[in-house]
Amino acid sequence: VSVSTQTWIAQAAPVHREAAAALWVAVFNASIALGAFAGGRIHDHSGSETVFWIAAGIATLAMLLATFRNPVVAKHELTT
């Protein structure tokens, strides 16, 4: 995932690659920290089973979104 998203960011913002990459790294690290914090709080309050059920729900939602999403076609793909 890391390499593919870095490539996508480099193509999406060719003029500002460094800034886009820095923003991506910041968001990626913040999401890891937030997930660990939220998971720890839920575990402390409700136990491991609740954390696993929430993770299963998030994974199911992600699979459904990936399966049924409507991809956007770039302009250059339409002309080639």
mmCIF file of the N, C-alpha and C atoms, coordinates in Angstrom:
data_MODEL
# 
_entry.id   MODEL 
# 
loop_
_atom_site.group_PDB 
_atom_site.id 
_atom_site.type_symbol 
_atom_site.label_atom_id 
_atom_site.label_alt_id 
_atom_site.label_comp_id 
_atom_site.label_asym_id 
_atom_site.label_entity_id 
_atom_site.label_seq_id 
_atom_site.pdbx_PDB_ins_code 
_atom_site.Cartn_x 
_atom_site.Cartn_y 
_atom_site.Cartn_z 
_atom_site.occupancy 
_atom_site.B_iso_or_equiv 
_atom_site.pdbx_formal_charge 
_atom_site.auth_seq_id 
_atom_site.auth_comp_id 
_atom_site.auth_asym_id 
_atom_site.auth_atom_id 
_atom_site.pdbx_PDB_model_num 
ATOM 1   N N  . VAL A 1 1  ? 0.832   -1.186 0.000   1.00 0.00 ? 1  VAL A N  1 
ATOM 2   C CA . VAL A 1 1  ? 0.000   0.000  0.000   1.00 0.00 ? 1  VAL A CA 1 
ATOM 3   C C  . VAL A 1 1  ? 0.877   1.250  0.000   1.00 0.00 ? 1  VAL A C  1 
ATOM 4   N N  . SER A 1 2  ? 1.934   1.222  0.736   1.00 0.00 ? 2  SER A N  1 
ATOM 5   C CA . SER A 1 2  ? 2.782   2.400  0.858   1.00 0.00 ? 2  SER A CA 1 
ATOM 6   C C  . SER A 1 2  ? 3.358   2.837  -0.485  1.00 0.00 ? 2  SER A C  1 
ATOM 7   N N  . VAL A 1 3  ? 3.903   1.902  -1.240  1.00 0.00 ? 3  VAL A N  1 
ATOM 8   C CA . VAL A 1 3  ? 4.516   2.251  -2.520  1.00 0.00 ? 3  VAL A CA 1 
ATOM 9   C C  . VAL A 1 3  ? 3.460   2.721  -3.511  1.00 0.00 ? 3  VAL A C  1 
ATOM 10  N N  . SER A 1 4  ? 2.324   2.061  -3.542  1.00 0.00 ? 4  SER A N  1 
ATOM 11  C CA . SER A 1 4  ? 1.286   2.451  -4.497  1.00 0.00 ? 4  SER A CA 1 
ATOM 12  C C  . SER A 1 4  ? 0.711   3.826  -4.172  1.00 0.00 ? 4  SER A C  1 
ATOM 13  N N  . THR A 1 5  ? 0.517   4.129  -2.903  1.00 0.00 ? 5  THR A N  1 
ATOM 14  C CA . THR A 1 5  ? -0.004  5.454  -2.571  1.00 0.00 ? 5  THR A CA 1 
ATOM 15  C C  . THR A 1 5  ? 1.042   6.537  -2.782  1.00 0.00 ? 5  THR A C  1 
ATOM 16  N N  . GLN A 1 6  ? 2.294   6.236  -2.534  1.00 0.00 ? 6  GLN A N  1 
ATOM 17  C CA . GLN A 1 6  ? 3.352   7.213  -2.811  1.00 0.00 ? 6  GLN A CA 1 
ATOM 18  C C  . GLN A 1 6  ? 3.421   7.502  -4.311  1.00 0.00 ? 6  GLN A C  1 
ATOM 19  N N  . THR A 1 7  ? 3.278   6.477  -5.134  1.00 0.00 ? 7  THR A N  1 
ATOM 20  C CA . THR A 1 7  ? 3.279   6.670  -6.583  1.00 0.00 ? 7  THR A CA 1 
ATOM 21  C C  . THR A 1 7  ? 2.082   7.500  -7.012  1.00 0.00 ? 7  THR A C  1 
ATOM 22  N N  . TRP A 1 8  ? 0.924   7.207  -6.447  1.00 0.00 ? 8  TRP A N  1 
ATOM 23  C CA . TRP A 1 8  ? -0.284  7.958  -6.776  1.00 0.00 ? 8  TRP A CA 1 
ATOM 24  C C  . TRP A 1 8  ? -0.126  9.427  -6.387  1.00 0.00 ? 8  TRP A C  1 
ATOM 25  N N  . ILE A 1 9  ? 0.441   9.686  -5.227  1.00 0.00 ? 9  ILE A N  1 
ATOM 26  C CA . ILE A 1 9  ? 0.648   11.065 -4.781  1.00 0.00 ? 9  ILE A CA 1 
ATOM 27  C C  . ILE A 1 9  ? 1.627   11.787 -5.696  1.00 0.00 ? 9  ILE A C  1 
ATOM 28  N N  . ALA A 1 10 ? 2.684   11.105 -6.101  1.00 0.00 ? 10 ALA A N  1 
ATOM 29  C CA . ALA A 1 10 ? 3.667   11.720 -6.997  1.00 0.00 ? 10 ALA A CA 1 
ATOM 30  C C  . ALA A 1 10 ? 3.035   12.077 -8.337  1.00 0.00 ? 10 ALA A C  1 
ATOM 31  N N  . GLN A 1 11 ? 2.121   11.263 -8.812  1.00 0.00 ? 11 GLN A N  1 
ATOM 32  C CA . GLN A 1 11 ? 1.444   11.555 -10.074 1.00 0.00 ? 11 GLN A CA 1 
ATOM 33  C C  . GLN A 1 11 ? 0.353   12.605 -9.902  1.00 0.00 ? 11 GLN A C  1 
ATOM 34  N N  . ALA A 1 12 ? -0.285  12.627 -8.749  1.00 0.00 ? 12 ALA A N  1 
ATOM 35  C CA . ALA A 1 12 ? -1.378  13.574 -8.516  1.00 0.00 ? 12 ALA A CA 1 
ATOM 36  C C  . ALA A 1 12 ? -0.872  14.995 -8.289  1.00 0.00 ? 12 ALA A C  1 
ATOM 37  N N  . ALA A 1 13 ? 0.308   15.132 -7.720  1.00 0.00 ? 13 ALA A N  1 
ATOM 38  C CA . ALA A 1 13 ? 0.867   16.461 -7.442  1.00 0.00 ? 13 ALA A CA 1 
ATOM 39  C C  . ALA A 1 13 ? 2.304   16.531 -7.936  1.00 0.00 ? 13 ALA A C  1 
ATOM 40  N N  . PRO A 1 14 ? 2.513   16.518 -9.251  1.00 0.00 ? 14 PRO A N  1 
ATOM 41  C CA . PRO A 1 14 ? 3.887   16.472 -9.763  1.00 0.00 ? 14 PRO A CA 1 
ATOM 42  C C  . PRO A 1 14 ? 4.715   17.712 -9.438  1.00 0.00 ? 14 PRO A C  1 
ATOM 43  N N  . VAL A 1 15 ? 4.069   18.844 -9.274  1.00 0.00 ? 15 VAL A N  1 
ATOM 44  C CA . VAL A 1 15 ? 4.806   20.075 -8.990  1.00 0.00 ? 15 VAL A CA 1 
ATOM 45  C C  . VAL A 1 15 ? 5.196   20.159 -7.515  1.00 0.00 ? 15 VAL A C  1 
ATOM 46  N N  . HIS A 1 16 ? 4.366   19.618 -6.654  1.00 0.00 ? 16 HIS A N  1 
ATOM 47  C CA . HIS A 1 16 ? 4.583   19.714 -5.205  1.00 0.00 ? 16 HIS A CA 1 
ATOM 48  C C  . HIS A 1 16 ? 4.757   18.328 -4.587  1.00 0.00 ? 16 HIS A C  1 
ATOM 49  N N  . ARG A 1 17 ? 5.628   17.529 -5.154  1.00 0.00 ? 17 ARG A N  1 
ATOM 50  C CA . ARG A 1 17 ? 5.807   16.154 -4.678  1.00 0.00 ? 17 ARG A CA 1 
ATOM 51  C C  . ARG A 1 17 ? 6.260   16.078 -3.231  1.00 0.00 ? 17 ARG A C  1 
ATOM 52  N N  . GLU A 1 18 ? 7.211   16.917 -2.855  1.00 0.00 ? 18 GLU A N  1 
ATOM 53  C CA . GLU A 1 18 ? 7.747   16.858 -1.495  1.00 0.00 ? 18 GLU A CA 1 
ATOM 54  C C  . GLU A 1 18 ? 6.676   17.222 -0.469  1.00 0.00 ? 18 GLU A C  1 
ATOM 55  N N  . ALA A 1 19 ? 5.922   18.266 -0.754  1.00 0.00 ? 19 ALA A N  1 
ATOM 56  C CA . ALA A 1 19 ? 4.870   18.682 0.174   1.00 0.00 ? 19 ALA A CA 1 
ATOM 57  C C  . ALA A 1 19 ? 3.777   17.620 0.266   1.00 0.00 ? 19 ALA A C  1 
ATOM 58  N N  . ALA A 1 20 ? 3.406   17.051 -0.866  1.00 0.00 ? 20 ALA A N  1 
ATOM 59  C CA . ALA A 1 20 ? 2.375   16.012 -0.864  1.00 0.00 ? 20 ALA A CA 1 
ATOM 60  C C  . ALA A 1 20 ? 2.850   14.771 -0.119  1.00 0.00 ? 20 ALA A C  1 
ATOM 61  N N  . ALA A 1 21 ? 4.108   14.396 -0.315  1.00 0.00 ? 21 ALA A N  1 
ATOM 62  C CA . ALA A 1 21 ? 4.653   13.232 0.388   1.00 0.00 ? 21 ALA A CA 1 
ATOM 63  C C  . ALA A 1 21 ? 4.727   13.487 1.890   1.00 0.00 ? 21 ALA A C  1 
ATOM 64  N N  . ALA A 1 22 ? 5.113   14.695 2.274   1.00 0.00 ? 22 ALA A N  1 
ATOM 65  C CA . ALA A 1 22 ? 5.179   15.033 3.699   1.00 0.00 ? 22 ALA A CA 1 
ATOM 66  C C  . ALA A 1 22 ? 3.791   14.991 4.330   1.00 0.00 ? 22 ALA A C  1 
ATOM 67  N N  . LEU A 1 23 ? 2.801   15.500 3.616   1.00 0.00 ? 23 LEU A N  1 
ATOM 68  C CA . LEU A 1 23 ? 1.431   15.459 4.118   1.00 0.00 ? 23 LEU A CA 1 
ATOM 69  C C  . LEU A 1 23 ? 0.947   14.018 4.249   1.00 0.00 ? 23 LEU A C  1 
ATOM 70  N N  . TRP A 1 24 ? 1.276   13.188 3.268   1.00 0.00 ? 24 TRP A N  1 
ATOM 71  C CA . TRP A 1 24 ? 0.874   11.781 3.318   1.00 0.00 ? 24 TRP A CA 1 
ATOM 72  C C  . TRP A 1 24 ? 1.497   11.085 4.528   1.00 0.00 ? 24 TRP A C  1 
ATOM 73  N N  . VAL A 1 25 ? 2.771   11.321 4.765   1.00 0.00 ? 25 VAL A N  1 
ATOM 74  C CA . VAL A 1 25 ? 3.451   10.704 5.907   1.00 0.00 ? 25 VAL A CA 1 
ATOM 75  C C  . VAL A 1 25 ? 2.820   11.167 7.217   1.00 0.00 ? 25 VAL A C  1 
ATOM 76  N N  . ALA A 1 26 ? 2.504   12.447 7.309   1.00 0.00 ? 26 ALA A N  1 
ATOM 77  C CA . ALA A 1 26 ? 1.890   12.972 8.531   1.00 0.00 ? 26 ALA A CA 1 
ATOM 78  C C  . ALA A 1 26 ? 0.521   12.343 8.774   1.00 0.00 ? 26 ALA A C  1 
ATOM 79  N N  . VAL A 1 27 ? -0.289  12.248 7.742   1.00 0.00 ? 27 VAL A N  1 
ATOM 80  C CA . VAL A 1 27 ? -1.624  11.656 7.886   1.00 0.00 ? 27 VAL A CA 1 
ATOM 81  C C  . VAL A 1 27 ? -1.515  10.171 8.210   1.00 0.00 ? 27 VAL A C  1 
ATOM 82  N N  . PHE A 1 28 ? -0.607  9.478  7.554   1.00 0.00 ? 28 PHE A N  1 
ATOM 83  C CA . PHE A 1 28 ? -0.412  8.048  7.799   1.00 0.00 ? 28 PHE A CA 1 
ATOM 84  C C  . PHE A 1 28 ? -0.013  7.799  9.255   1.00 0.00 ? 28 PHE A C  1 
ATOM 85  N N  . ASN A 1 29 ? 0.949   8.561  9.754   1.00 0.00 ? 29 ASN A N  1 
ATOM 86  C CA . ASN A 1 29 ? 1.393   8.389  11.137  1.00 0.00 ? 29 ASN A CA 1 
ATOM 87  C C  . ASN A 1 29 ? 0.317   8.801  12.138  1.00 0.00 ? 29 ASN A C  1 
ATOM 88  N N  . ALA A 1 30 ? -0.418  9.852  11.831  1.00 0.00 ? 30 ALA A N  1 
ATOM 89  C CA . ALA A 1 30 ? -1.503  10.269 12.722  1.00 0.00 ? 30 ALA A CA 1 
ATOM 90  C C  . ALA A 1 30 ? -2.594  9.204  12.783  1.00 0.00 ? 30 ALA A C  1 
ATOM 91  N N  . SER A 1 31 ? -2.879  8.569  11.657  1.00 0.00 ? 31 SER A N  1 
ATOM 92  C CA . SER A 1 31 ? -3.910  7.525  11.667  1.00 0.00 ? 31 SER A CA 1 
ATOM 93  C C  . SER A 1 31 ? -3.458  6.305  12.463  1.00 0.00 ? 31 SER A C  1 
ATOM 94  N N  . ILE A 1 32 ? -2.183  5.979  12.401  1.00 0.00 ? 32 ILE A N  1 
ATOM 95  C CA . ILE A 1 32 ? -1.664  4.879  13.221  1.00 0.00 ? 32 ILE A CA 1 
ATOM 96  C C  . ILE A 1 32 ? -1.803  5.218  14.701  1.00 0.00 ? 32 ILE A C  1 
ATOM 97  N N  . ALA A 1 33 ? -1.422  6.432  15.065  1.00 0.00 ? 33 ALA A N  1 
ATOM 98  C CA . ALA A 1 33 ? -1.510  6.849  16.466  1.00 0.00 ? 33 ALA A CA 1 
ATOM 99  C C  . ALA A 1 33 ? -2.958  6.883  16.943  1.00 0.00 ? 33 ALA A C  1 
ATOM 100 N N  . LEU A 1 34 ? -3.846  7.421  16.123  1.00 0.00 ? 34 LEU A N  1 
ATOM 101 C CA . LEU A 1 34 ? -5.255  7.500  16.500  1.00 0.00 ? 34 LEU A CA 1 
ATOM 102 C C  . LEU A 1 34 ? -5.869  6.108  16.631  1.00 0.00 ? 34 LEU A C  1 
ATOM 103 N N  . GLY A 1 35 ? -5.532  5.216  15.705  1.00 0.00 ? 35 GLY A N  1 
ATOM 104 C CA . GLY A 1 35 ? -6.043  3.847  15.781  1.00 0.00 ? 35 GLY A CA 1 
ATOM 105 C C  . GLY A 1 35 ? -5.555  3.120  17.017  1.00 0.00 ? 35 GLY A C  1 
ATOM 106 N N  . ALA A 1 36 ? -4.286  3.294  17.345  1.00 0.00 ? 36 ALA A N  1 
ATOM 107 C CA . ALA A 1 36 ? -3.744  2.654  18.546  1.00 0.00 ? 36 ALA A CA 1 
ATOM 108 C C  . ALA A 1 36 ? -4.380  3.230  19.809  1.00 0.00 ? 36 ALA A C  1 
ATOM 109 N N  . PHE A 1 37 ? -4.557  4.537  19.831  1.00 0.00 ? 37 PHE A N  1 
ATOM 110 C CA . PHE A 1 37 ? -5.174  5.178  20.991  1.00 0.00 ? 37 PHE A CA 1 
ATOM 111 C C  . PHE A 1 37 ? -6.622  4.715  21.159  1.00 0.00 ? 37 PHE A C  1 
ATOM 112 N N  . ALA A 1 38 ? -7.389  4.760  20.066  1.00 0.00 ? 38 ALA A N  1 
ATOM 113 C CA . ALA A 1 38 ? -8.799  4.364  20.139  1.00 0.00 ? 38 ALA A CA 1 
ATOM 114 C C  . ALA A 1 38 ? -8.932  2.886  20.495  1.00 0.00 ? 38 ALA A C  1 
ATOM 115 N N  . GLY A 1 39 ? -8.105  2.046  19.879  1.00 0.00 ? 39 GLY A N  1 
ATOM 116 C CA . GLY A 1 39 ? -8.148  0.618  20.195  1.00 0.00 ? 39 GLY A CA 1 
ATOM 117 C C  . GLY A 1 39 ? -7.803  0.340  21.646  1.00 0.00 ? 39 GLY A C  1 
ATOM 118 N N  . GLY A 1 40 ? -6.824  1.054  22.163  1.00 0.00 ? 40 GLY A N  1 
ATOM 119 C CA . GLY A 1 40 ? -6.452  0.887  23.567  1.00 0.00 ? 40 GLY A CA 1 
ATOM 120 C C  . GLY A 1 40 ? -7.553  1.322  24.516  1.00 0.00 ? 40 GLY A C  1 
ATOM 121 N N  . ARG A 1 41 ? -8.183  2.443  24.187  1.00 0.00 ? 41 ARG A N  1 
ATOM 122 C CA . ARG A 1 41 ? -9.281  2.926  25.040  1.00 0.00 ? 41 ARG A CA 1 
ATOM 123 C C  . ARG A 1 41 ? -10.460 1.955  25.014  1.00 0.00 ? 41 ARG A C  1 
ATOM 124 N N  . ILE A 1 42 ? -10.791 1.463  23.830  1.00 0.00 ? 42 ILE A N  1 
ATOM 125 C CA . ILE A 1 42 ? -11.898 0.506  23.722  1.00 0.00 ? 42 ILE A CA 1 
ATOM 126 C C  . ILE A 1 42 ? -11.547 -0.781 24.457  1.00 0.00 ? 42 ILE A C  1 
ATOM 127 N N  . HIS A 1 43 ? -10.311 -1.234 24.316  1.00 0.00 ? 43 HIS A N  1 
ATOM 128 C CA . HIS A 1 43 ? -9.882  -2.451 25.007  1.00 0.00 ? 43 HIS A CA 1 
ATOM 129 C C  . HIS A 1 43 ? -9.960  -2.276 26.515  1.00 0.00 ? 43 HIS A C  1 
ATOM 130 N N  . ASP A 1 44 ? -9.508  -1.143 27.011  1.00 0.00 ? 44 ASP A N  1 
ATOM 131 C CA . ASP A 1 44 ? -9.560  -0.899 28.454  1.00 0.00 ? 44 ASP A CA 1 
ATOM 132 C C  . ASP A 1 44 ? -10.993 -0.855 28.969  1.00 0.00 ? 44 ASP A C  1 
ATOM 133 N N  . HIS A 1 45 ? -11.890 -0.339 28.161  1.00 0.00 ? 45 HIS A N  1 
ATOM 134 C CA . HIS A 1 45 ? -13.276 -0.181 28.601  1.00 0.00 ? 45 HIS A CA 1 
ATOM 135 C C  . HIS A 1 45 ? -14.114 -1.439 28.378  1.00 0.00 ? 45 HIS A C  1 
ATOM 136 N N  . SER A 1 46 ? -13.925 -2.111 27.232  1.00 0.00 ? 46 SER A N  1 
ATOM 137 C CA . SER A 1 46 ? -14.831 -3.205 26.871  1.00 0.00 ? 46 SER A CA 1 
ATOM 138 C C  . SER A 1 46 ? -14.165 -4.553 26.652  1.00 0.00 ? 46 SER A C  1 
ATOM 139 N N  . GLY A 1 47 ? -12.858 -4.593 26.526  1.00 0.00 ? 47 GLY A N  1 
ATOM 140 C CA . GLY A 1 47 ? -12.174 -5.866 26.338  1.00 0.00 ? 47 GLY A CA 1 
ATOM 141 C C  . GLY A 1 47 ? -11.793 -6.140 24.893  1.00 0.00 ? 47 GLY A C  1 
ATOM 142 N N  . SER A 1 48 ? -11.051 -7.216 24.719  1.00 0.00 ? 48 SER A N  1 
ATOM 143 C CA . SER A 1 48 ? -10.505 -7.565 23.406  1.00 0.00 ? 48 SER A CA 1 
ATOM 144 C C  . SER A 1 48 ? -11.577 -7.930 22.394  1.00 0.00 ? 48 SER A C  1 
ATOM 145 N N  . GLU A 1 49 ? -12.604 -8.610 22.833  1.00 0.00 ? 49 GLU A N  1 
ATOM 146 C CA . GLU A 1 49 ? -13.631 -9.066 21.897  1.00 0.00 ? 49 GLU A CA 1 
ATOM 147 C C  . GLU A 1 49 ? -14.291 -7.892 21.181  1.00 0.00 ? 49 GLU A C  1 
ATOM 148 N N  . THR A 1 50 ? -14.543 -6.823 21.897  1.00 0.00 ? 50 THR A N  1 
ATOM 149 C CA . THR A 1 50 ? -15.154 -5.643 21.283  1.00 0.00 ? 50 THR A CA 1 
ATOM 150 C C  . THR A 1 50 ? -14.233 -5.030 20.235  1.00 0.00 ? 50 THR A C  1 
ATOM 151 N N  . VAL A 1 51 ? -12.945 -4.978 20.529  1.00 0.00 ? 51 VAL A N  1 
ATOM 152 C CA . VAL A 1 51 ? -11.984 -4.434 19.566  1.00 0.00 ? 51 VAL A CA 1 
ATOM 153 C C  . VAL A 1 51 ? -11.999 -5.262 18.287  1.00 0.00 ? 51 VAL A C  1 
ATOM 154 N N  . PHE A 1 52 ? -12.036 -6.580 18.419  1.00 0.00 ? 52 PHE A N  1 
ATOM 155 C CA . PHE A 1 52 ? -12.047 -7.441 17.237  1.00 0.00 ? 52 PHE A CA 1 
ATOM 156 C C  . PHE A 1 52 ? -13.336 -7.276 16.436  1.00 0.00 ? 52 PHE A C  1 
ATOM 157 N N  . TRP A 1 53 ? -14.478 -7.132 17.096  1.00 0.00 ? 53 TRP A N  1 
ATOM 158 C CA . TRP A 1 53 ? -15.740 -6.941 16.376  1.00 0.00 ? 53 TRP A CA 1 
ATOM 159 C C  . TRP A 1 53 ? -15.765 -5.602 15.644  1.00 0.00 ? 53 TRP A C  1 
ATOM 160 N N  . ILE A 1 54 ? -15.233 -4.582 16.268  1.00 0.00 ? 54 ILE A N  1 
ATOM 161 C CA . ILE A 1 54 ? -15.167 -3.280 15.599  1.00 0.00 ? 54 ILE A CA 1 
ATOM 162 C C  . ILE A 1 54 ? -14.230 -3.354 14.398  1.00 0.00 ? 54 ILE A C  1 
ATOM 163 N N  . ALA A 1 55 ? -13.094 -4.017 14.563  1.00 0.00 ? 55 ALA A N  1 
ATOM 164 C CA . ALA A 1 55 ? -12.156 -4.180 13.449  1.00 0.00 ? 55 ALA A CA 1 
ATOM 165 C C  . ALA A 1 55 ? -12.794 -4.979 12.312  1.00 0.00 ? 55 ALA A C  1 
ATOM 166 N N  . ALA A 1 56 ? -13.560 -5.997 12.653  1.00 0.00 ? 56 ALA A N  1 
ATOM 167 C CA . ALA A 1 56 ? -14.247 -6.784 11.622  1.00 0.00 ? 56 ALA A CA 1 
ATOM 168 C C  . ALA A 1 56 ? -15.263 -5.925 10.875  1.00 0.00 ? 56 ALA A C  1 
ATOM 169 N N  . GLY A 1 57 ? -15.965 -5.073 11.592  1.00 0.00 ? 57 GLY A N  1 
ATOM 170 C CA . GLY A 1 57 ? -16.925 -4.176 10.945  1.00 0.00 ? 57 GLY A CA 1 
ATOM 171 C C  . GLY A 1 57 ? -16.247 -3.183 10.015  1.00 0.00 ? 57 GLY A C  1 
ATOM 172 N N  . ILE A 1 58 ? -15.132 -2.634 10.452  1.00 0.00 ? 58 ILE A N  1 
ATOM 173 C CA . ILE A 1 58 ? -14.390 -1.688 9.610   1.00 0.00 ? 58 ILE A CA 1 
ATOM 174 C C  . ILE A 1 58 ? -13.842 -2.395 8.371   1.00 0.00 ? 58 ILE A C  1 
ATOM 175 N N  . ALA A 1 59 ? -13.326 -3.607 8.545   1.00 0.00 ? 59 ALA A N  1 
ATOM 176 C CA . ALA A 1 59 ? -12.802 -4.366 7.406   1.00 0.00 ? 59 ALA A CA 1 
ATOM 177 C C  . ALA A 1 59 ? -13.916 -4.706 6.415   1.00 0.00 ? 59 ALA A C  1 
ATOM 178 N N  . THR A 1 60 ? -15.083 -5.077 6.924   1.00 0.00 ? 60 THR A N  1 
ATOM 179 C CA . THR A 1 60 ? -16.221 -5.377 6.055   1.00 0.00 ? 60 THR A CA 1 
ATOM 180 C C  . THR A 1 60 ? -16.652 -4.138 5.285   1.00 0.00 ? 60 THR A C  1 
ATOM 181 N N  . LEU A 1 61 ? -16.724 -3.017 5.967   1.00 0.00 ? 61 LEU A N  1 
ATOM 182 C CA . LEU A 1 61 ? -17.083 -1.766 5.302   1.00 0.00 ? 61 LEU A CA 1 
ATOM 183 C C  . LEU A 1 61 ? -16.066 -1.405 4.222   1.00 0.00 ? 61 LEU A C  1 
ATOM 184 N N  . ALA A 1 62 ? -14.788 -1.586 4.514   1.00 0.00 ? 62 ALA A N  1 
ATOM 185 C CA . ALA A 1 62 ? -13.746 -1.295 3.528   1.00 0.00 ? 62 ALA A CA 1 
ATOM 186 C C  . ALA A 1 62 ? -13.869 -2.197 2.307   1.00 0.00 ? 62 ALA A C  1 
ATOM 187 N N  . MET A 1 63 ? -14.156 -3.475 2.532   1.00 0.00 ? 63 MET A N  1 
ATOM 188 C CA . MET A 1 63 ? -14.324 -4.398 1.398   1.00 0.00 ? 63 MET A CA 1 
ATOM 189 C C  . MET A 1 63 ? -15.536 -4.024 0.555   1.00 0.00 ? 63 MET A C  1 
ATOM 190 N N  . LEU A 1 64 ? -16.625 -3.634 1.205   1.00 0.00 ? 64 LEU A N  1 
ATOM 191 C CA . LEU A 1 64 ? -17.815 -3.227 0.459   1.00 0.00 ? 64 LEU A CA 1 
ATOM 192 C C  . LEU A 1 64 ? -17.558 -1.960 -0.346  1.00 0.00 ? 64 LEU A C  1 
ATOM 193 N N  . LEU A 1 65 ? -16.885 -1.007 0.254   1.00 0.00 ? 65 LEU A N  1 
ATOM 194 C CA . LEU A 1 65 ? -16.565 0.225  -0.468  1.00 0.00 ? 65 LEU A CA 1 
ATOM 195 C C  . LEU A 1 65 ? -15.639 -0.049 -1.648  1.00 0.00 ? 65 LEU A C  1 
ATOM 196 N N  . ALA A 1 66 ? -14.661 -0.910 -1.449  1.00 0.00 ? 66 ALA A N  1 
ATOM 197 C CA . ALA A 1 66 ? -13.730 -1.237 -2.534  1.00 0.00 ? 66 ALA A CA 1 
ATOM 198 C C  . ALA A 1 66 ? -14.430 -2.003 -3.651  1.00 0.00 ? 66 ALA A C  1 
ATOM 199 N N  . THR A 1 67 ? -15.412 -2.805 -3.300  1.00 0.00 ? 67 THR A N  1 
ATOM 200 C CA . THR A 1 67 ? -16.113 -3.607 -4.294  1.00 0.00 ? 67 THR A CA 1 
ATOM 201 C C  . THR A 1 67 ? -17.101 -2.780 -5.110  1.00 0.00 ? 67 THR A C  1 
ATOM 202 N N  . PHE A 1 68 ? -17.820 -1.893 -4.453  1.00 0.00 ? 68 PHE A N  1 
ATOM 203 C CA . PHE A 1 68 ? -18.917 -1.199 -5.116  1.00 0.00 ? 68 PHE A CA 1 
ATOM 204 C C  . PHE A 1 68 ? -18.656 0.274  -5.412  1.00 0.00 ? 68 PHE A C  1 
ATOM 205 N N  . ARG A 1 69 ? -17.429 0.713  -5.275  1.00 0.00 ? 69 ARG A N  1 
ATOM 206 C CA . ARG A 1 69 ? -17.147 2.127  -5.534  1.00 0.00 ? 69 ARG A CA 1 
ATOM 207 C C  . ARG A 1 69 ? -17.180 2.400  -7.030  1.00 0.00 ? 69 ARG A C  1 
ATOM 208 N N  . ASN A 1 70 ? -17.362 3.655  -7.375  1.00 0.00 ? 70 ASN A N  1 
ATOM 209 C CA . ASN A 1 70 ? -17.390 4.078  -8.766  1.00 0.00 ? 70 ASN A CA 1 
ATOM 210 C C  . ASN A 1 70 ? -16.068 4.775  -9.061  1.00 0.00 ? 70 ASN A C  1 
ATOM 211 N N  . PRO A 1 71 ? -15.138 4.108  -9.745  1.00 0.00 ? 71 PRO A N  1 
ATOM 212 C CA . PRO A 1 71 ? -13.821 4.718  -9.954  1.00 0.00 ? 71 PRO A CA 1 
ATOM 213 C C  . PRO A 1 71 ? -13.903 5.931  -10.880 1.00 0.00 ? 71 PRO A C  1 
ATOM 214 N N  . VAL A 1 72 ? -13.055 6.896  -10.592 1.00 0.00 ? 72 VAL A N  1 
ATOM 215 C CA . VAL A 1 72 ? -12.965 8.092  -11.415 1.00 0.00 ? 72 VAL A CA 1 
ATOM 216 C C  . VAL A 1 72 ? -11.902 7.851  -12.477 1.00 0.00 ? 72 VAL A C  1 
ATOM 217 N N  . VAL A 1 73 ? -12.240 8.136  -13.714 1.00 0.00 ? 73 VAL A N  1 
ATOM 218 C CA . VAL A 1 73 ? -11.306 7.942  -14.817 1.00 0.00 ? 73 VAL A CA 1 
ATOM 219 C C  . VAL A 1 73 ? -10.626 9.271  -15.107 1.00 0.00 ? 73 VAL A C  1 
ATOM 220 N N  . ALA A 1 74 ? -9.304  9.249  -15.131 1.00 0.00 ? 74 ALA A N  1 
ATOM 221 C CA . ALA A 1 74 ? -8.551  10.471 -15.402 1.00 0.00 ? 74 ALA A CA 1 
ATOM 222 C C  . ALA A 1 74 ? -8.739  10.895 -16.856 1.00 0.00 ? 74 ALA A C  1 
ATOM 223 N N  . LYS A 1 75 ? -8.583  12.185 -17.116 1.00 0.00 ? 75 LYS A N  1 
ATOM 224 C CA . LYS A 1 75 ? -8.775  12.709 -18.465 1.00 0.00 ? 75 LYS A CA 1 
ATOM 225 C C  . LYS A 1 75 ? -7.814  12.075 -19.462 1.00 0.00 ? 75 LYS A C  1 
ATOM 226 N N  . HIS A 1 76 ? -6.555  11.890 -19.060 1.00 0.00 ? 76 HIS A N  1 
ATOM 227 C CA . HIS A 1 76 ? -5.576  11.336 -19.997 1.00 0.00 ? 76 HIS A CA 1 
ATOM 228 C C  . HIS A 1 76 ? -5.877  9.880  -20.331 1.00 0.00 ? 76 HIS A C  1 
ATOM 229 N N  . GLU A 1 77 ? -6.593  9.178  -19.468 1.00 0.00 ? 77 GLU A N  1 
ATOM 230 C CA . GLU A 1 77 ? -6.960  7.797  -19.764 1.00 0.00 ? 77 GLU A CA 1 
ATOM 231 C C  . GLU A 1 77 ? -8.058  7.734  -20.817 1.00 0.00 ? 77 GLU A C  1 
ATOM 232 N N  . LEU A 1 78 ? -8.867  8.777  -20.902 1.00 0.00 ? 78 LEU A N  1 
ATOM 233 C CA . LEU A 1 78 ? -9.943  8.793  -21.883 1.00 0.00 ? 78 LEU A CA 1 
ATOM 234 C C  . LEU A 1 78 ? -9.418  9.013  -23.296 1.00 0.00 ? 78 LEU A C  1 
ATOM 235 N N  . THR A 1 79 ? -8.295  9.700  -23.424 1.00 0.00 ? 79 THR A N  1 
ATOM 236 C CA . THR A 1 79 ? -7.769  10.022 -24.746 1.00 0.00 ? 79 THR A CA 1 
ATOM 237 C C  . THR A 1 79 ? -6.821  8.966  -25.288 1.00 0.00 ? 79 THR A C  1 
ATOM 238 N N  . THR A 1 80 ? -6.364  8.050  -24.453 1.00 0.00 ? 80 THR A N  1 
ATOM 239 C CA . THR A 1 80 ? -5.417  7.039  -24.933 1.00 0.00 ? 80 THR A CA 1 
ATOM 240 C C  . THR A 1 80 ? -6.112  5.783  -25.367 1.00 0.00 ? 80 THR A C  1 
# 
